[in-house]
Amino acid sequence: MIKKGYTEDNNDPDLMINVVSLLKDKKSISASYNGMYGPYGFWPGGNGNATIRTSDYKDGSIMVHVVDVNTNRLLWEGIGNAEMTKQPKNIDEAINSAVAKIMNKFPQRSTNALPQGGTE
């Protein structure tokens, strides 16, 4: 935030930043078919095989909300999402890195006012 032209004020801040992280168990399912097909699609009574594949994974999401302290209005929202194939070695470092990437999209401070208008 400092790089974007904002200053830190713990006593009387204009903005509040809320970070939410979610990790959900998900399952991916895919199917492939082979068999007899006719000119109009699958041929009834023909021989065919179906192969079903499933895989479990974790879906990780991080949401960053920037809120105007005076109006309690959401000024900006940034979201990051990734499929987690393995546990990060340092979870705090991974979250901090993801938040930094999301915050790179936060607008530069205007000389006139705080960011205006809903979410990004």
C-alpha positions, 0 to 999 in steps of 0.5 A: 500500500505504501508503494501505491501512495498510501500511508499507514495510520493505526490511530485514525485510518481511512481504509480497512483491509480484510483478508479471507482465505478458504481451502475446500476439498474438491473432486474432478471427474472425467469420462471418456467413451469408445464404442460403436457409432452410427451416422446419427450418434451412438449406435444402440446395441453396439459394444463400447467402454466408458472410462471414468477418472476421478482425482481429489484436490484442494481449491484455495481462494484468497479474497482481499476486501478494502473498506472505507472505514467511515462509510463501511462501504466496500471500495475494492475486492481482489480475488486469487484462486489456485488448485492446490496439489500439495501443501505449501512448505510455509503456509504463511509465506504462501498466503502473504505471497498470494495477497501481494499478487492480488494487491498489485492490482489495487489502484494507485492513490489518487491525489483527490480521493480514495478509490471510488465505485464498487468492486474490481 
